[in-house]
């Protein structure tokens, strides 16, 4: 029996060794703050949970039938001291959590610029079926399913979707932000360490959803400049015609680079759905007027 138990524990450890809880391994300022908030919230929760778990063992053992030393009080029903303790502690914890929620809701606002003197690197992200397109307006380049950013420099994403609603997330750098058709959302992040991280869509969007991942390369400014030069050597250009081809459904799409990008791609991706909405509103208004 001992051997089986040992083998079971070893097997569990080996299986878990391949797991990586990204929230507990932050590599960016936003993710590190999220980790701190998570640990504080769990710690506050354990102030209630741990004593309850311990008491759930102590009380049955203390007041078991065979323990003649325990006081038998069948008519006991109230204690002001105990009532005060088990109502006051949860109320205090809820108050602390409410305060933290208020503070961190504002400090972790994805639209809020980061407190950093460096100029942010702007990236336009478009969710497609089933891939991510990243456009660098200042560098006039674009990439599919690959993102490169310099370490220590703020990055500001402008995000939309040219497909069903999606959600962009890079767990080790920041939380998720939705990508929606006809709308623009924002996300501000910064990477504190050089490395390679994983980004993905955390909102189910159809058959190819499982392959809608992208790699995030974080390096020095020199390495970023070298990557930009590499992309500019590509023989592909992201014209509007090339973009229309890119919007076609594809699964497990390989990394692609575009040496130049039409400056209107992101705007067109948003406006074409806004045009549909306006057309729908106009049709509805005409029908109401007719009725």
Buried (B, 14 or more C-beta within 10 A) or exposed (E): EEEEEEEEEEEEEEEEEEEEEBBEEBBBBBBBBBBEBEEBBEEBEEEEEEEEEEEEEEEEEEEEEEEEEEEEEEEEEEEEEEEEEEEEEEEEBEEBBEEBEEEBEEEBEBEEEBEEEEEBBBBBBBBBBBBBBBBBBEBBBBBBBBBBBBBBBBBBBBBBBBBBBBBBBBBBBBBBBBBBBBBBBBBBBBBBEBEEBBBBBBBEBEEBBEBBBBEBBBBEEEBBEEBBEEBBEBEBBBBEEBBEEBBEEBBEBEEBBBBBBBEEBBEBBBEEBEEEEEEEEEEEEEEEEEE
